[in-house]
C-alpha cells in the first residue's frame, strides 16, 4: 500500500512520513506541503503540486482547519482514501464533509485523536456521563496549536451530551466573556495553551457529594503513531464513506 502525507513539513506530518517509511508493509509515496516545498523528509522531497499525490492509495492529512476541506475535495477527486488528523471537525464540519465526499470508495476516516489512550478516555467518559449531573472538559495543548478547542475535546463533549443531559443548579452569568468556556451541546469546554505541553485532557464529572476525574496525558507525539498506522491499514475496508474516530477499528 502506498501512503502519502499532506502537511508533510509539519511536526505531525513529518513524523507520520518517517513512520510509514520505516514500516515493513507500507510504502511512502509523494509528500505534499506548499509551505515546505523542496524540503526533504524520510528521503522524499516535498511537493507543492497536489496532483503528484495521485499515485498513492491513501493520504494522511495533517494540515490546518482553513485548508483541510479543500485538500480533502482534491484527494476525493484523485480517488484517494484519506485519514484525517487535522483538528476542527465538529458536527457541522463532519456533516459538510459527508456531503462533499459523497459515496465511497474511496473512504475517509476522521480521527480526533490517534492516541489509543485518548480513545479509551473518551469511551470511559461516555460510560460515566449518565451517572453524574454534569460534566466539563479541560484540554491543554502546546502553544503552537493554531485552533481551540481541540477536536478531541469537541468529540468528548458531544459524546457526553449524546448520552446525558446536563443539570446544574444555575447557569452562571459570565462577568467576563468566555469565563465559562465554549459551549459544546451544553458541555463547557476550556482550552489552555502553554509552552511545555504536548496534548492533555481532563473530563470532570460532578454529582451529589462526589466528583470523578478522567485524565489522559500525551508526553510525546510518538504515542499517536500506532493509531495512525492502524487507521491507514483499515480506512479502505470501512463500511461507510466517512467515519469518525478510531473506536470501530479498536473495537471500543
C-alpha positions, 0 to 999 in steps of 0.5 A: 500500500502506498501512503502519502502525507499532506502537511508533510513539513509539519511536526505531525506530518513529518513524523507520520512520513518517517513512520510509514517509511520505516514500516515493513508493509507500507510504502511512502509515496509523494509528500505534499506541503506548499509551505515546505516545498523542496524540503526533504523528509524520510528521503522524499522531497516535498511537493507543492503540486497536489496532483503528484499525490495521485499515485498513492492509495491513501493520504494522511492529512495533517494540515490546518482547519482553513485548508483541510476541506479543500485538500480533502475535495482534491484527494476525493477527486484523485480517488484517494482514501484519506485519514484525517488528523487535522483538528476542527471537525465538529458536527457541522464540519463532519456533516459538510464533509459527508456531503462533499465526499459523497459515496465511497470508495474511496473512504475517509476516516476522521480521527480526533485523536490517534492516541489509543489512550485518548480513545479509551478516555473518551469511551470511559467518559461516555460510560460515566456521563449518565451517572453524574449531573454534569460534566466539563472538559479541560484540554491543554495543548502546546502553544503552537496549536493554531485552533481551540478547542481541540477536536478531541475535546469537541468529540468528548463533549458531544459524546457526553451530551449524546448520552446525558443531559446536563443539570446544574443548579444555575447557569452562571452569568459570565462577568467576563466573556468566555469565563465559562468556556465554549459551549459544546451541546451544553458541555463547557469546554476550556482550552489552555495553551502553554509552552511545555505541553504536548496534548492533555485532557481532563473530563470532570464529572460532578454529582451529589457529594462526589466528583470523578476525574478522567485524565489522559496525558500525551508526553510525546507525539510518538504515542499517536503513531500506532493509531495512525498506522492502524487507521491507514491499514483499515480506512479502505475496508470501512463500511461507510464513506466517512467515519469518525474516530478510531473506536470501530477499528479498536473495537471500543 
